[in-house]
Amino acid sequence: MSNDDWTFYAVHEKRGTIAMNDMGILPLFKGTLCNDHWKPYYTYDCTHALCNAHHLRELTFAWEQDGQ
């Protein structure tokens, strides 16, 4: 998680909602969360935005691998 001034890194034995809840930031977050459409992010009550870098990767894959 990051903003213009800070980046937060944490290590946890789990991943997903359990780990993010234990880190204590996203359960309280009320801004816009830009993410890669990973389902655990949608358990948080905030505005969601999808990352365009991930969109481009998925579109590139569709073009290169599927010819779409």
N, C-alpha and C positions, 0 to 999 in steps of 0.2 A: 504494500500500500504506500502511496506517496502523494505529495502535493508539490507545489513549486519550491518549498523550502526543506522538506524532510522526506526521508524514505524509511519505512519501518520494515525490518526483517525479523522473522522469528522461526525457530525450529520447534516442531511438535511431532510426537510419535504418530499422530493421526493426520488425516487430511480432510478437507471438506468442512462442513458446518461445525463439527465438534472442535476442530483446531481453531477455526476463525472465531468462534465464540469465546474460547479460552484466551485468545489474544486480546479480546476486549475492545476492539475498535469498531468493527462492523456492526455489532449489535446496537451501538449508540449512534451510528452514522446516519445523518439525515440529508446529505447532499446528493450529488449525482455520482453514481458508481459506474465508471467505465470498465467494462469487463469483456471476457471472451465467450460469453453465453454459457458458462459452466453452471449447471443447475443449482449447486449450493448457494451461489450468489443471490438467487431469487428468493431465498428464505428471509432476506432482509427488507425491511419496510423503508425503502428509499427510491429515488428515481434511478432508473437503469438506462445506460447508454451502451451500445455495442462498439467495440474497438474496430476501427476501420482497417488497421493492419491485419487483423484476423479475417475480416471480410475479403481483403485482397488475396490472402493466402488461400482461402477456400475457393475463390473464383479462379485463381491460377491453377489450382489442382483440378477444378472442373474442366478447364480449358486443356491442360496438358495431359491429364489422364483419361478424361471422358470425352474429349473432343466437343464439349458444349460451349 
